Each structure stands twice: as structure tokens, then as C-alpha cells.
Amino acid sequence: MSNTDDKTPKHTRRDFLRASAALGAGASMALSSAASYARIIGANDRINLAFAGVRSRGKALIGSAAAVGGNSVNVHTLCDVDSNVLAELSASVSDLTGSTPKAVADYRRVVDDKDVDAVFIATPDHTHAPFAIYSMEADQHVYLEKPGSHNPHEGELLAKARERYGLVVQMGNQQRSAPTSIEAVSDIREGLIGRPYMGKAWYANTRGSIGTGRVTEVPDWLDWDLWQGPAPREDYRDNLVHYNWHWFWHWGTGEINNNGLHEMDICRWALDVHLPTRVTSSGGRYQFDDDWEFFDTQIATYEYEGGKQIAWEGRSCNGHPFFGRGRGATIHGTDGTVMLDRNGYSLYDHAGQLIKQVNERARSGTTDVVGAGALTNLHIANFFAAIRDGEALNSPIEDGRISTLMCHLGNIAQVHGGALDIDPETGRIKNNRDAMRMWRRDYAQGWEPKV
């Protein structure tokens, strides 16, 4: 609720939101206490939201949050280092909600604002974990777009910060909120395909070349220093912003974390596995000779205790589909196979005959760069319910960081010999000091996250 119409002291409202969230986290707080807070605050209290990174995916999150939250939320602050998109979205939000949000370029102004209750982070990968940790330190709940971290060390910090500060932190792998995926996983657990033992995930797209960038003047609409944030400083190049940073180690995490994470996470969920014992990866940059530093073609496999395995095939520049789909996952068992994507699930017998088909009631984007749709709405609704009512999160960061780590380990294996042995208790790499050097990164002075 804005300061103009909120008659309740700020700390009381914040305490209520935290008390409600704590119930879902298993805190030993009496229900009567939460109810008394609710009586004090009243039914019209709103959660003040901030959005960081408001172009593309961030814009979709704003629309979904406003649609799902209605009068129970307030788009309080927009944060972006692109002054053009910040002005454009500020005007759009004013038209959408009837009130004008604050507009800031520096995320630290979001953290400093005591009126902000929850933040949505859709900035480049290298800022995800640091920004989320800064917000948790400031007592702000977090909806964090995937991947949860730029490197494995940051994932450890996220889990530690969540435990320390007791806030709601949801990772944006929105298929975890898909009713059909929830049904499919439940059916698999109940023996629909017998004993499940393998998951196959894929992503296929036809991306073009990013060319060869030139060091040039920073555009007047971009705050390049703030864009770099936690990353050690480099010169501005003309083929990085707004999207191609994904393909550079300094800022991005490659296709496996950009898109592979979604379906690998579904496989891990369906197979009910945690951390692998062994990771292998092969592939390369085959389609173009340009500045792209990651792999446009990659096959990563993960072995787990109990005789289970997950494999991911990523083709960034060859969009030939599986099952007529650019992305999806299959779970294979002793009695059949389940195919899942964002828009439904199918059951097949061993002869490939379709036995069951369940479709989502509303569709979601798949291989576009926005991924908007019904599942984002459902995932955000779950986030709001966790804050207000203590509802269990569909993708708490403690679990989300495991799927993110899978992808990091795939990249590290690709760089360091193609295979890694993993400690299934910690996820750390065994007997390979060179590979473990990729566990964390260097940070710009004053930006390193610590918990």
C-alpha cells in the first residue's frame, strides 16, 4: 500500500507479510497471531512490488503480476539501466494500473526502499544471485528468474541467505506450476509408467549469428557501469546488449542454463533425484564463426544413485524438433513413457501408442525469448500466496538452485575433459582442481555478494 493511503505503520504491514510467509516455511508461529495481524491491516492491504529488468521477460512479469494480483498488489518501482525502456514501461504501467511507479536505474535504490515488499528480478544472469541476496538482506521477498545463479558458489549463497532471512524466494521455472505437469509427476510417482529410470530433455531453435562485436561508444540510453554491476569491468561492445550477453562467459551461462534448465528441472522432479554422481558433456560451436563463446550444440548427461539418468540435447542453431516440439521432456519407465511440455502431457506405451493426452487449459510461449502465458500467471500466483498465506512454493530457491547447478556442471564438464565425478551430498566436483576453479567468479570491487 502506498504511503498516501496506508494508515498502518510500515513495520506492522511488513511483519504481517513475513508472518504469513513463515507459516509456509514451517516456522513455529501460531495461526491466531497471523489472524490478528490480518485484522489490524485489513483486506485492502497491498504488496508493493519492484521489477528489475523490465524489457522482454521483465515486461511479461509485470503484466502477469498485475493481472494475477489485481488490487492486492501495487507496481511500486521499475528498475532498468536502459532509460528508453524504463520511460516506456513507466508510461505503460501508469496506463495499466492508474498509478505511476518509481523509475530507477540503480538496483541499490530498490534495496534501499523500505516500502518495497517483494522484487521480481529479470536482469542478465550475472546479476541474478547478487541482486536477490541484496534484497533478502533488505527484508524483501524475491521472484528470481532462472537461472538462479551465474556460478555454483552463488547458488550456495542463495540457499544460505534464504535460510538466514526466512523470506519467500521463488525461482522462475514456471512449468513447476503447470497443472498438467503436476498431474504427470503425481501419476509417475503412483506407478503410471512402472519404475521411471531415465529423463530426456531437449531444446531446438534456429538462432542466427551474433557477428563480431566492435568496441564502441556506450549508447546514451544505457548505463554500462550499472549494467555490468557485479562483473569485473570490460569495454562496451556493440553486439552484447540486450540479448547476446547470454553467449559470453563473463555475463551469461549458455543455452543449457538459458533454456535447458526448464526441462532438465522437470526431469529431475519427475525422477525424484537430487544431485548427480557423474556429469558428462560434449558439443561445440558448429554453426557460425563469430563471438559466441558457449556451445550451440551440446549433449549433457547426468547419472544418479539408484540407477537413474537424465540427458539433455540442446541445439541453438538447428531447430529440427522432437515430437513436433522445439522443447520438452520425456520420462521413460519400465511400463511406458510420459512426454511433458509447457502445454500438456502425453502417455505412450512401449509400442509408441498414445494412451492418454492432457492439455493445459491455456497456452504458454515455448521457444520465443519472452515465455509469457498461463504458467507464468500460475507461478506468480503461487509466489503471492506464499507471501500472503504461507502456501508452499512450487519452486523454492533451495530446490531451484539444484537444477541450476546441473546446468553449471554440464558447462564445466564440457570445458574440463568432458566428464566430472560429483559428490552427491554437496554437488561439488571430485578430484579435479581445475574444474573447481569454475565454481565461483571474481567480482567488481564493492559488488561481491556475501552471506
C-alpha positions in Angstrom: 0.0 0.0 0.0 1.4 3.4 -0.9 2.2 5.9 1.9 -0.7 8.1 0.9 -3.4 5.6 1.7 -1.7 3.2 4.2 -2.7 4.2 7.7 -0.9 1.3 9.3 2.7 1.7 10.4 5.1 0.2 7.7 6.7 -2.2 10.1 3.3 -3.8 11.1 2.4 -4.4 7.4 5.9 -5.9 6.7 5.6 -8.1 9.8 2.3 -9.4 8.6 3.7 -10.4 5.2 6.7 -12.1 6.8 4.5 -13.9 9.4 2.3 -15.3 6.7 5.3 -16.4 4.6 6.9 -18.0 7.6 3.9 -20.3 8.2 4.6 -22.0 4.8 8.3 -22.3 5.7 7.4 -24.3 8.8 8.0 -21.5 11.4 6.5 -22.2 14.8 4.1 -19.3 14.8 0.5 -19.6 16.0 -2.2 -19.2 13.4 -4.0 -16.8 15.7 -1.1 -14.4 15.6 -1.3 -14.2 11.8 -5.0 -13.8 12.0 -4.6 -10.9 14.5 -2.2 -9.2 12.1 -4.7 -9.6 9.3 -7.4 -7.9 11.4 -5.0 -5.0 12.1 -4.1 -4.4 8.5 -7.4 -5.1 6.7 -8.4 -6.7 3.5 -7.2 -3.9 1.2 -3.5 -4.0 2.1 -1.3 -4.4 -1.0 2.1 -5.9 -1.6 4.4 -3.3 -3.0 6.4 -4.8 -5.9 9.6 -3.8 -7.6 10.7 -5.1 -11.0 14.3 -5.2 -12.1 15.0 -5.6 -15.8 11.7 -4.6 -17.5 12.4 -5.3 -21.1 11.2 -8.6 -22.7 10.7 -11.2 -19.9 10.5 -8.5 -17.2 7.7 -6.8 -19.1 5.8 -10.1 -19.2 6.3 -10.5 -15.5 4.8 -7.0 -14.9 1.7 -7.9 -16.9 1.3 -11.2 -15.2 1.8 -9.8 -11.7 -0.7 -7.0 -12.3 -3.3 -9.5 -13.8 -2.9 -12.0 -11.1 -2.5 -9.7 -8.1 -5.2 -7.1 -9.1 -5.9 -4.7 -6.3 -3.9 -6.8 -3.8 -0.5 -5.7 -5.3 1.0 -2.3 -6.3 3.6 -1.9 -9.0 5.7 0.4 -6.9 9.1 0.5 -8.6 10.6 -0.2 -12.0 14.4 -0.6 -12.3 16.4 -0.8 -15.6 19.7 0.6 -16.9 18.1 1.3 -20.3 16.5 4.8 -19.9 14.4 4.3 -23.0 12.7 1.1 -21.9 12.3 2.5 -18.4 10.4 5.5 -19.6 8.3 3.4 -22.0 7.3 0.9 -19.3 6.6 3.5 -16.7 4.1 5.0 -19.1 2.6 1.6 -19.8 2.2 0.7 -16.1 0.6 4.0 -15.5 -2.0 3.2 -18.2 -2.4 -0.3 -16.9 -2.7 0.4 -13.1 -3.7 4.0 -12.9 -0.7 4.9 -10.8 2.8 5.9 -11.8 5.6 3.7 -10.4 9.0 5.0 -9.3 11.7 4.6 -12.0 15.3 4.0 -11.0 18.4 2.8 -12.8 20.4 1.5 -9.9 19.2 -1.7 -8.2 20.7 -0.5 -4.9 17.9 2.2 -4.8 15.4 -0.7 -4.9 17.2 -2.4 -1.9 17.2 0.9 0.0 13.5 1.5 -0.4 11.7 0.3 2.8 8.3 0.4 1.0 9.2 -2.4 -1.3 8.0 -5.8 -0.1 8.9 -8.1 -3.0 11.1 -7.9 -6.1 11.0 -9.6 -9.5 14.5 -10.0 -10.9 14.7 -10.5 -14.7 18.1 -8.9 -15.3 21.1 -10.6 -17.0 22.4 -13.8 -15.4 25.4 -12.3 -13.8 23.2 -10.1 -11.5 20.6 -12.7 -10.5 22.1 -14.0 -7.3 23.8 -10.8 -6.1 20.6 -8.8 -6.5 18.5 -11.5 -4.8 20.8 -11.6 -1.9 20.9 -7.8 -1.5 17.1 -7.9 -1.4 16.9 -10.6 1.1 19.2 -8.6 3.3 16.8 -5.7 3.0 13.8 -7.9 4.0 12.3 -8.2 0.5 10.8 -11.4 -0.9 12.2 -12.4 -4.3 10.9 -13.9 -7.5 14.1 -14.8 -9.3 14.1 -15.6 -13.0 16.2 -18.6 -14.0 19.0 -19.4 -13.8 19.2 -18.8 -10.1 22.9 -18.0 -10.3 25.8 -17.3 -12.6 28.0 -19.9 -10.9 27.7 -22.7 -8.4 29.1 -20.7 -5.5 26.3 -18.1 -5.9 23.7 -20.9 -5.6 25.2 -21.9 -2.3 24.9 -18.3 -1.1 21.3 -18.1 -2.2 20.3 -21.1 -0.2 22.2 -19.8 2.8 20.6 -16.4 2.6 17.1 -17.8 2.2 17.7 -19.9 5.4 19.1 -16.9 7.3 16.5 -14.3 6.4 13.4 -16.6 6.2 11.9 -14.9 3.2 9.9 -16.2 0.2 12.2 -16.9 -2.8 10.7 -18.5 -5.9 12.8 -19.3 -8.9 11.1 -18.6 -12.3 11.0 -22.1 -13.8 7.3 -21.7 -14.3 6.5 -25.2 -15.5 6.6 -26.3 -11.9 3.2 -24.6 -11.6 1.7 -26.3 -14.7 -1.4 -28.3 -13.6 -0.7 -30.9 -16.3 3.0 -31.3 -15.2 1.9 -31.6 -11.5 -0.6 -34.3 -12.6 2.0 -36.1 -14.7 4.6 -36.2 -11.9 1.9 -37.4 -9.5 0.9 -40.1 -12.0 4.6 -41.2 -12.4 5.1 -41.4 -8.6 2.0 -43.6 -8.4 3.5 -46.0 -10.9 1.9 -45.0 -14.2 5.0 -46.0 -16.2 6.3 -48.6 -13.8 9.7 -47.8 -12.4 10.9 -44.5 -14.0 14.7 -44.5 -14.7 15.5 -42.0 -17.5 14.6 -38.5 -18.4 15.3 -37.0 -21.9 15.2 -33.2 -22.2 15.7 -31.1 -25.4 15.7 -27.6 -26.8 15.9 -26.8 -30.5 15.9 -23.3 -32.0 17.3 -21.6 -35.1 19.3 -18.7 -33.8 21.4 -16.6 -36.2 24.9 -15.4 -35.9 25.8 -12.7 -33.4 28.7 -11.5 -35.6 31.9 -9.9 -34.4 31.5 -7.1 -32.0 33.3 -3.8 -32.0 34.4 -1.8 -29.0 32.5 1.4 -29.4 30.9 4.3 -27.5 28.3 3.4 -24.9 24.8 4.5 -26.2 23.4 7.5 -24.3 20.4 5.4 -23.2 22.5 2.8 -21.4 24.3 3.0 -18.0 27.0 0.5 -18.9 28.6 0.6 -15.4 25.4 -0.4 -13.7 24.6 -3.0 -16.4 27.9 -4.7 -15.5 27.2 -4.5 -11.8 28.9 -7.4 -10.0 31.0 -8.4 -13.1 34.6 -7.1 -13.5 34.6 -4.2 -15.9 35.0 -4.6 -19.7 34.7 -2.3 -22.6 31.3 -1.9 -24.2 30.8 -3.9 -27.5 28.1 -3.4 -30.0 26.8 -7.0 -30.0 26.1 -7.6 -26.3 23.0 -5.6 -25.3 20.2 -6.6 -25.0 20.3 -10.3 -25.6 23.6 -11.6 -26.8 25.3 -11.4 -23.4 23.8 -14.9 -22.9 26.6 -16.4 -25.0 29.6 -14.9 -23.2 31.0 -16.5 -20.1 31.6 -13.1 -18.4 27.9 -12.4 -18.1 25.9 -15.4 -19.4 25.5 -19.1 -18.7 24.9 -20.5 -22.2 21.9 -22.3 -23.7 21.9 -25.0 -21.1 21.0 -22.6 -18.4 19.1 -20.2 -20.6 16.6 -22.9 -21.8 17.8 -26.4 -20.9 17.3 -25.7 -17.2 13.5 -25.7 -17.6 13.1 -29.3 -19.0 16.1 -30.7 -17.0 14.3 -29.5 -13.9 11.2 -31.3 -14.9 13.1 -34.5 -15.5 14.8 -34.2 -12.1 11.4 -33.5 -10.4 9.7 -36.5 -12.2 12.5 -38.9 -11.4 12.7 -37.6 -7.8 16.5 -37.2 -7.9 18.7 -34.6 -6.2 22.4 -34.3 -7.0 24.2 -36.4 -9.6 27.2 -38.7 -9.1 28.7 -38.1 -12.6 28.2 -35.5 -15.4 29.4 -35.7 -19.0 29.1 -33.2 -21.8 30.1 -33.0 -25.5 29.4 -30.5 -28.2 30.8 -27.2 -29.6 30.1 -24.1 -31.6 29.4 -25.6 -35.0 27.0 -23.3 -36.9 28.8 -20.0 -37.1 32.3 -18.5 -36.7 31.5 -15.4 -34.5 31.8 -14.1 -31.0 29.5 -16.7 -29.4 31.7 -18.3 -26.6 29.4 -21.1 -25.4 28.1 -24.1 -27.4 25.4 -24.1 -30.0 25.2 -27.8 -29.8 25.5 -29.7 -26.5 24.6 -33.1 -25.1 24.9 -33.4 -21.4 24.2 -36.5 -19.3 23.7 -36.9 -15.5 24.0 -40.2 -13.6 22.3 -40.6 -10.2 22.3 -43.1 -7.4 19.6 -45.7 -7.8 20.2 -46.3 -11.5 18.6 -43.2 -12.9 19.8 -40.9 -15.6 19.0 -37.5 -17.3 20.2 -36.4 -20.7 19.8 -33.0 -22.4 20.2 -32.2 -26.1 20.5 -28.6 -27.0 20.7 -27.2 -30.5 20.6 -23.4 -30.6 21.1 -23.1 -34.3 19.2 -26.1 -35.7 15.5 -26.1 -34.9 14.6 -29.6 -36.0 12.0 -30.6 -33.4 11.3 -33.8 -31.4 7.7 -34.8 -31.1 6.9 -31.8 -33.3 8.2 -29.6 -30.4 11.1 -27.3 -30.0 11.4 -28.1 -26.3 10.1 -30.7 -24.0 10.9 -33.7 -21.9 10.2 -37.5 -21.9 10.3 -39.7 -18.8 10.9 -43.4 -19.6 9.9 -46.2 -17.3 9.6 -50.0 -17.3 5.9 -49.8 -18.4 5.8 -46.7 -20.7 6.9 -43.1 -21.4 5.4 -39.8 -20.5 6.1 -36.7 -22.6 5.8 -33.3 -21.0 6.0 -29.7 -22.2 4.6 -26.4 -21.1 1.2 -27.1 -22.7 0.4 -30.6 -21.7 1.4 -34.2 -21.2 1.1 -37.4 -23.1 1.4 -41.1 -22.1 2.7 -43.7 -24.5 3.1 -47.4 -24.3 6.3 -49.2 -25.4 4.9 -49.5 -28.9 4.6 -45.8 -29.2 0.8 -45.8 -29.0 -0.8 -42.7 -27.3 -2.7 -43.9 -24.2 -3.5 -40.6 -22.6 -3.4 -36.9 -23.5 -3.9 -34.0 -21.1 -3.7 -30.4 -22.4 -3.2 -27.2 -20.4 -6.4 -25.0 -20.4 -4.4 -22.0 -21.6 -1.2 -21.9 -23.6 2.3 -20.6 -22.8 5.2 -19.5 -25.0 7.9 -22.0 -25.7 10.9 -21.1 -27.9 10.4 -17.3 -28.0 12.5 -15.1 -25.8 9.7 -14.0 -23.6 7.9 -17.2 -22.5 4.8 -15.5 -21.4 1.4 -17.2 -20.8 -0.7 -19.1 -18.3 2.2 -20.8 -16.5 3.8 -17.5 -15.6 0.5 -16.4 -14.2 0.1 -19.5 -12.1 3.7 -19.4 -10.9 3.3 -15.7 -9.8 0.0 -16.5 -8.1 1.8 -19.2 -6.1 4.5 -16.7 -5.1 1.9 -14.2 -3.9 0.0 -16.9 -2.0 3.3 -17.9 -0.3 3.8 -14.3 0.9 0.2 -13.7 2.0 -1.0 -17.1 3.2 2.1 -19.3 3.7 1.3 -21.5 0.8 4.1 -23.9 -0.2 6.2 -22.6 -3.1 6.3 -24.7 -6.3 9.9 -23.9 -6.9 11.7 -22.7 -3.7 15.2 -21.5 -4.3 16.7 -24.4 -2.3 15.4 -26.7 -5.0 15.8 -24.4 -7.9 19.5 -24.0 -7.2 20.0 -27.8 -7.7 18.6 -27.6 -11.2 20.7 -24.6 -11.9 23.8 -26.4 -10.6 23.0 -29.3 -13.0 23.5 -26.8 -15.9 26.6 -25.3 -14.4 28.1 -28.7 -14.1 27.3 -29.5 -17.7 29.2 -26.4 -18.8 32.1 -27.1 -16.6 32.3 -30.7 -17.8 32.3 -29.5 -21.4 35.3 -27.3 -20.6 37.3 -29.7 -18.5 37.7 -33.0 -20.3 34.1 -33.9 -20.9 33.4 -35.8 -17.6 33.2 -35.0 -13.9 32.7 -37.1 -10.8 30.4 -35.4 -8.3 29.8 -35.7 -4.6 26.1 -36.4 -4.4 25.9 -34.9 -0.9 27.3 -31.5 -1.8 27.2 -31.3 -5.6 30.9 -30.4 -5.6 33.4 -31.7 -8.2 35.7 -34.5 -7.0 39.4 -34.9 -7.8 39.6 -32.0 -10.4 41.0 -28.8 -9.1 41.0 -27.1 -12.5 37.3 -27.7 -12.8 36.6 -26.5 -9.3 38.2 -23.1 -10.2 34.9 -22.5 -12.2 32.9 -22.9 -9.0 32.9 -19.2 -8.4 33.9 -16.0 -10.2 35.7 -12.7 -9.5 33.6 -9.6 -8.7 33.9 -5.9 -9.3 35.0 -4.1 -6.2 32.1 -3.4 -3.8 29.7 -5.8 -5.5 30.6 -9.2 -4.2 27.6 -11.0 -2.5 28.3 -12.4 0.9 26.1 -14.1 3.5 
